[in-house]
């Protein structure tokens, strides 16, 4: 038998128990939850930042590529000095 705990009858009873306890806890202590809600939202920001950067290698890989590309072309913040002599600067395009 290759089933997990949560799909077994005991797991189903445990899920029902956790759900019922959570419901009664939230209903009885709702006011305390509302008092702490702004702090929980602020705390959620750094936690989301930590966990959402798990899918890629972070900022280091992307920043390194763009920096070397800018250094090779001589462009700074999207402005290429070579284009300014030919009259194709970004200011002229607006």
C-alpha positions in Angstrom: 0.0 0.0 0.0 1.6 3.3 -1.2 -0.7 6.0 0.3 0.3 9.0 2.3 -0.8 9.8 5.8 -3.1 12.7 4.8 -5.1 10.5 2.3 -5.6 7.7 4.9 -8.7 7.6 7.2 -6.5 8.8 10.2 -5.2 11.7 8.1 -8.7 12.7 7.2 -9.7 12.7 10.8 -6.6 14.8 11.6 -7.5 17.3 8.9 -11.0 17.6 10.3 -9.7 18.1 13.8 -7.2 20.8 12.7 -9.9 22.6 10.7 -12.4 22.6 13.5 -9.9 23.8 16.1 -8.7 26.5 13.7 -12.3 27.7 13.1 -13.1 27.9 16.8 -9.8 29.6 17.6 -10.3 32.2 14.9 -13.9 32.9 15.9 -13.1 33.3 19.6 -9.9 35.3 19.2 -10.9 37.3 16.1 -10.3 40.7 17.8 -6.7 39.7 18.7 -6.1 38.7 15.1 -7.4 42.2 13.9 -5.0 43.9 16.3 -2.0 42.1 15.0 -3.0 42.1 11.3 -0.9 45.2 10.2 2.2 43.7 11.9 1.6 40.3 10.2 1.3 42.0 6.8 4.6 43.9 7.3 6.3 40.7 8.5 4.9 38.9 5.4 6.9 41.2 3.0 10.4 39.9 3.9 9.2 36.3 4.1 7.7 36.6 0.6 10.9 38.1 -0.6 12.9 35.2 0.8 10.7 32.4 -0.5 9.9 34.0 -3.9 13.5 34.3 -4.9 13.9 30.5 -4.5 12.9 29.8 -8.1 15.9 31.6 -9.6 19.5 32.2 -8.6 18.9 35.7 -7.1 20.0 39.1 -8.2 23.7 38.3 -8.8 23.4 36.4 -12.1 21.1 38.9 -13.8 23.0 42.0 -12.6 26.3 40.6 -13.8 25.1 40.0 -17.3 23.6 43.5 -17.8 26.7 45.2 -16.3 29.1 43.4 -18.6 26.8 44.2 -21.6 26.8 47.9 -20.7 30.6 47.9 -20.1 31.2 46.3 -23.5 29.0 48.8 -25.4 30.1 51.8 -23.3 26.4 52.5 -22.5 25.5 54.0 -19.1 21.9 53.7 -18.0 20.8 53.0 -21.6 22.6 56.0 -23.0 25.3 55.2 -25.6 27.8 58.0 -26.1 28.5 56.7 -29.6 24.9 57.5 -30.6 25.1 61.1 -29.4 27.6 62.0 -32.2 25.4 60.6 -34.9 22.3 62.5 -33.7 20.4 59.5 -32.5 20.4 60.2 -28.8 17.5 59.4 -26.5 16.6 63.0 -26.0 16.1 63.5 -29.7 13.6 60.6 -29.9 11.1 62.1 -27.4 
